Amino acid sequence: MLEIIKKELKTKTLKSFGSGGGGCISNGQGYITDDKHKIFVKTNGKTGARLMFDGESASLNAILSTKAIKVPEPIKVLDNPSGGAVFVMEYIEIKPLRKFSAQLGEQLARMHLHNEELGRREGRLKEGSGEEYVEKFGFHTTTCCGYLAQDNSWTDDWVTFFCEKKLQKQLDLVEKEYHDSEARTLWGQLLPRIPKFFSEVEVRPALLHGDLWGGNVGETDSGPVIFDPASFYGHHEYELGIATMFGGFDSAFFKAYHNLIPKAPGFSTRQKLYQLFHYLNHWNHFGGGYRGSSIGLMKSLIKE
């Protein structure tokens, strides 16, 4: 595989550095090319790895186009002859998020506002991924939250998009794998109640990172950086669902974010709803340890 990467990058050598890394989905390693350029190579042997990496590359390009927040620049996605795919991107020396927490909150809010600002400037509505206002909810290609593909087909209405293409898809996977009658019953009770959670807000499409937990953020010496996105255009509040689940974001982050985008009526209820997607997604990725949180959230939301 390294020979294929060297050919694609037109470099005679690839010298590894560091101890490698990665998360619970893919592995990664840093390399130095002939011209001393540092790259990061992610590898994944799963059958759907190419789809996952193509979606991540498209997500990074979309975020880059906003010029709001730093992300690694994608270079190339390649098939791995031995199975799966590899994703070559810019190498960034990323440290844990500490002193730039407030700046991250501000920059994330500016990224979320970017599409709306485009609409005001251009006065036109058009689907797309570049410097064009996006009117609908979805994305121009498939992205994966973890290794599960997301249906990003364009939809006019956010509640429809979120219920059908996010929650329903996760619950279908739960049903297929676990045949959980309690989850099935609770979902039937919750689904008709969801539209009322949005009765006091107007949702406009915002470009989202899509999987912004504490493990996908950090900083360099000059500012914050985010990575491993699973982007689509959705409700900006969706982004803060997983951000409030596993830690990693302090009060300075949320204060800076809400200084630009204040909380709307019903915010806390919708946060539970957005957390539900991620708990279901974790249930489908990692097993029944996340069942209790998923069931508990559905019960709580039914009472709202």
C-alpha positions as CSV (number, residue, x, y, z in Angstrom):
1,M,0.0,0.0,0.0
2,L,2.9,2.4,0.7
3,E,4.1,1.9,-2.8
4,I,0.7,3.0,-4.2
5,I,0.7,6.1,-1.9
6,K,4.2,7.0,-3.0
7,K,3.2,6.8,-6.6
8,E,0.0,8.9,-6.1
9,L,2.0,11.5,-4.1
10,K,5.0,11.4,-6.5
11,T,7.4,10.8,-3.7
12,K,10.2,8.2,-3.6
13,T,10.2,7.8,0.2
14,L,7.7,7.7,3.0
15,K,9.4,7.8,6.3
16,S,7.1,7.1,9.3
17,F,7.3,9.1,12.4
18,G,5.6,9.0,15.8
19,S,4.0,5.9,17.3
20,G,0.8,5.9,15.1
21,G,-2.6,6.4,16.4
22,G,-6.3,6.3,15.5
23,G,-9.6,5.8,17.2
24,C,-12.0,2.9,17.7
25,I,-12.9,2.9,13.9
26,S,-9.6,3.4,12.0
27,N,-5.8,3.4,12.5
28,G,-3.5,6.2,11.5
29,Q,0.2,6.9,11.0
30,G,2.3,10.0,10.2
31,Y,4.8,10.0,7.3
32,I,7.3,12.4,5.8
33,T,7.7,12.7,2.0
34,D,10.7,13.6,-0.1
35,D,10.1,17.3,0.2
36,K,9.8,17.0,4.0
37,H,6.0,17.4,3.8
38,K,4.2,15.7,6.7
39,I,1.1,13.6,5.9
40,F,-1.3,11.5,8.0
41,V,-2.6,8.3,6.6
42,K,-5.7,6.7,8.0
43,T,-6.4,3.0,7.2
44,N,-9.5,0.9,7.6
45,G,-9.9,-2.7,6.4
46,K,-13.7,-2.7,6.4
47,T,-15.7,-3.2,3.1
48,G,-17.3,0.2,3.4
49,A,-14.1,2.0,4.2
50,R,-13.9,3.8,0.8
51,L,-17.4,5.2,1.3
52,M,-16.5,6.3,4.8
53,F,-13.3,8.0,3.8
54,D,-14.8,9.7,0.7
55,G,-17.5,11.1,3.0
56,E,-14.9,12.4,5.5
57,S,-12.9,14.0,2.7
58,A,-16.0,15.7,1.3
59,S,-16.8,16.9,4.9
60,L,-13.4,18.3,5.4
61,N,-13.6,20.2,2.1
62,A,-17.0,21.6,3.0
63,I,-15.7,22.8,6.4
64,L,-12.6,24.3,4.7
65,S,-14.8,26.3,2.4
66,T,-16.4,28.2,5.3
67,K,-12.9,29.5,6.4
68,A,-14.3,29.4,9.9
69,I,-12.3,26.7,11.7
70,K,-9.2,24.7,11.1
71,V,-9.4,21.1,9.9
72,P,-6.8,18.9,8.2
73,E,-6.7,19.4,4.4
74,P,-7.7,16.2,2.6
75,I,-5.3,14.9,-0.1
76,K,-6.3,11.5,-1.5
77,V,-8.6,8.6,-0.8
78,L,-7.3,5.3,-2.2
79,D,-8.5,1.7,-2.4
80,N,-6.3,-0.7,-0.5
81,P,-5.6,-3.9,-2.6
82,S,-5.5,-6.0,0.6
83,G,-9.0,-4.7,1.6
84,G,-10.6,-1.5,2.7
85,A,-9.2,1.9,1.9
86,V,-6.7,4.6,3.0
87,F,-7.2,8.3,3.4
88,V,-4.2,10.6,3.0
89,M,-4.5,14.1,4.5
90,E,-2.5,16.9,5.9
91,Y,-0.6,16.1,9.1
92,I,-1.4,18.5,12.0
93,E,0.3,18.2,15.4
94,I,-2.8,18.3,17.6
95,K,-2.7,18.7,21.3
96,P,-5.6,18.4,23.8
97,L,-8.0,21.3,23.8
98,R,-7.1,23.7,26.6
99,K,-6.5,27.4,26.1
100,F,-8.4,27.7,22.9
101,S,-11.8,26.4,24.2
102,A,-13.6,29.7,23.9
103,Q,-12.1,30.3,20.4
104,L,-13.4,26.9,19.3
105,G,-16.9,27.8,20.5
106,E,-16.9,31.1,18.6
107,Q,-15.5,29.5,15.4
108,L,-18.0,26.6,15.5
109,A,-20.8,29.1,15.8
110,R,-19.4,31.1,12.8
111,M,-19.2,27.8,10.8
112,H,-22.9,27.2,11.7
113,L,-23.9,30.7,10.6
114,H,-21.9,30.6,7.4
115,N,-24.7,29.1,5.2
116,E,-27.3,31.6,6.5
117,E,-24.9,34.4,5.8
118,L,-24.4,33.1,2.2
119,G,-28.1,33.2,1.7
120,R,-28.4,36.8,2.8
121,R,-25.5,37.8,0.6
122,E,-26.5,35.9,-2.5
123,G,-30.2,36.0,-2.3
124,R,-30.5,32.7,-4.0
125,L,-31.3,29.2,-3.0
126,K,-29.3,26.3,-4.4
127,E,-28.2,22.9,-3.3
128,G,-24.4,22.3,-3.3
129,S,-21.3,22.0,-1.2
130,G,-19.3,25.2,-2.1
131,E,-19.9,28.9,-1.9
132,E,-23.6,28.5,-2.6
133,Y,-26.5,28.8,-0.2
134,V,-27.9,25.4,0.7
135,E,-31.7,25.5,1.1
136,K,-32.4,21.9,2.1
137,F,-31.2,19.5,4.8
138,G,-28.8,16.8,3.8
139,F,-25.5,16.6,2.0
140,H,-24.3,16.1,-1.6
141,T,-22.7,12.7,-0.7
142,T,-22.9,9.9,1.9
143,T,-21.1,10.4,5.2
144,C,-20.6,8.0,8.0
145,C,-21.0,8.6,11.7
146,G,-18.6,6.0,12.9
147,Y,-18.7,3.3,10.2
148,L,-22.5,3.5,9.7
149,A,-23.5,5.2,6.5
150,Q,-25.9,8.2,6.8
151,D,-28.7,8.8,4.3
152,N,-28.1,12.5,3.4
153,S,-30.6,12.7,0.6
154,W,-31.9,16.3,0.4
155,T,-35.0,17.0,2.3
156,D,-37.1,20.2,2.6
157,D,-38.0,19.8,6.3
158,W,-35.6,19.3,9.2
159,V,-38.0,17.3,11.4
160,T,-38.7,14.9,8.6
161,F,-35.0,14.6,7.8
162,F,-34.0,14.0,11.4
163,C,-36.8,11.5,12.2
164,E,-36.7,9.5,9.0
165,K,-33.0,9.6,8.0
166,K,-31.4,9.8,11.4
167,L,-33.5,8.3,14.2
168,Q,-35.5,5.8,12.2
169,K,-32.4,4.4,10.5
170,Q,-30.8,3.8,13.9
171,L,-33.9,2.2,15.3
172,D,-34.2,0.0,12.3
173,L,-30.7,-1.3,13.0
174,V,-31.5,-1.9,16.6
175,E,-34.6,-3.8,15.6
176,K,-32.6,-5.9,13.1
177,E,-29.9,-6.8,15.6
178,Y,-31.7,-6.9,18.9
179,H,-35.5,-7.2,18.3
180,D,-35.9,-4.9,21.3
181,S,-39.7,-4.7,21.9
182,E,-39.4,-1.9,24.5
183,A,-37.4,0.3,22.1
184,R,-39.9,-0.4,19.4
185,T,-42.9,0.5,21.6
186,L,-41.2,3.7,23.0
187,W,-40.3,4.9,19.5
188,G,-43.9,4.5,18.4
189,Q,-44.9,6.7,21.3
190,L,-42.2,9.3,20.8
191,L,-42.3,9.8,17.1
192,P,-45.6,11.7,16.9
193,R,-44.5,14.0,19.8
194,I,-41.3,15.2,18.1
195,P,-42.8,18.0,15.9
196,K,-44.0,19.8,19.0
197,F,-40.4,20.1,20.2
198,F,-39.8,22.5,17.2
199,S,-42.9,24.5,17.5
200,E,-41.1,27.6,18.7
201,V,-38.1,27.5,16.4
202,E,-37.4,28.1,12.8
203,V,-34.6,25.6,11.7
204,R,-32.3,26.8,8.9
205,P,-29.7,24.5,7.3
206,A,-26.3,24.8,8.9
207,L,-23.1,23.0,7.9
208,L,-22.3,20.5,10.7
209,H,-19.3,18.6,11.7
210,G,-21.7,15.9,12.6
211,D,-19.7,14.0,15.3
212,L,-18.2,16.7,17.5
213,W,-17.3,14.8,20.7
214,G,-14.3,15.6,22.8
215,G,-12.1,13.1,21.0
216,N,-12.5,14.9,17.6
217,V,-11.3,18.3,18.8
218,G,-7.9,19.7,19.8
219,E,-5.6,22.6,19.3
220,T,-2.3,23.6,17.8
221,D,-0.1,26.4,19.0
222,S,-2.1,28.9,17.1
223,G,-5.7,27.8,17.6
224,P,-8.4,25.1,17.7
225,V,-8.8,22.3,15.2
226,I,-11.6,19.8,14.6
227,F,-11.3,16.5,12.7
228,D,-13.0,13.2,11.8
229,P,-16.2,14.9,10.6
230,A,-19.4,13.3,9.4
231,S,-21.0,16.4,7.9
232,F,-24.4,17.3,6.6
233,Y,-26.6,20.4,6.6
234,G,-28.9,20.3,9.6
235,H,-30.0,22.1,12.7
236,H,-27.1,23.8,14.4
237,E,-28.3,22.6,17.8
238,Y,-27.7,19.0,16.7
239,E,-24.0,19.6,16.9
240,L,-24.2,20.2,20.7
241,G,-25.9,16.9,21.4
242,I,-22.9,14.7,21.4
243,A,-20.7,17.6,22.7
244,T,-22.6,17.4,26.0
245,M,-22.4,13.6,26.3
246,F,-18.8,12.6,27.0
247,G,-17.1,15.7,28.3
248,G,-14.2,17.6,26.7
249,F,-15.9,21.0,26.4
250,D,-15.9,23.5,29.2
251,S,-18.2,26.4,30.0
252,A,-16.0,28.8,28.1
253,F,-16.7,26.9,24.9
254,F,-20.5,27.0,25.4
255,K,-20.5,30.6,26.5
256,A,-18.6,31.7,23.4
257,Y,-20.9,29.7,21.2
258,H,-24.1,31.0,22.6
259,N,-22.9,34.6,22.6
260,L,-23.2,34.2,18.8
261,I,-26.1,31.8,18.7
262,P,-28.3,32.2,21.8
263,K,-30.3,29.2,23.1
264,A,-33.8,29.1,21.6
265,P,-37.0,28.1,23.5
266,G,-37.1,24.3,24.1
267,F,-33.3,23.9,23.7
268,S,-32.8,21.5,26.6
269,T,-35.5,19.1,25.2
270,R,-34.0,19.1,21.8
271,Q,-30.6,18.4,23.3
272,K,-32.0,15.1,24.7
273,L,-33.5,14.3,21.3
274,Y,-30.1,14.9,19.6
275,Q,-28.3,12.9,22.3
276,L,-30.8,10.0,21.5
277,F,-29.4,9.7,18.0
278,H,-25.8,9.3,19.3
279,Y,-26.7,6.9,22.1
280,L,-28.6,4.7,19.5
281,N,-25.6,5.0,17.2
282,H,-23.3,3.9,20.0
283,W,-25.7,1.0,20.7
284,N,-25.4,-0.1,17.1
285,H,-21.6,0.3,17.1
286,F,-20.6,-1.0,20.5
287,G,-23.5,-3.1,21.8
288,G,-26.0,-3.2,24.6
289,G,-24.0,-1.1,27.1
290,Y,-25.7,1.9,25.5
291,R,-29.2,0.4,25.6
292,G,-30.1,1.9,29.0
293,S,-29.2,5.4,28.0
294,S,-31.2,5.1,24.8
295,I,-34.3,3.7,26.5
296,G,-34.0,6.2,29.3
297,L,-33.9,9.2,26.9
298,M,-36.9,7.9,25.0
299,K,-38.9,7.6,28.2
300,S,-37.9,11.1,29.3
301,L,-38.7,12.7,26.0
302,I,-42.2,11.1,25.9
303,K,-42.9,12.9,29.2
304,E,-41.8,16.3,27.8
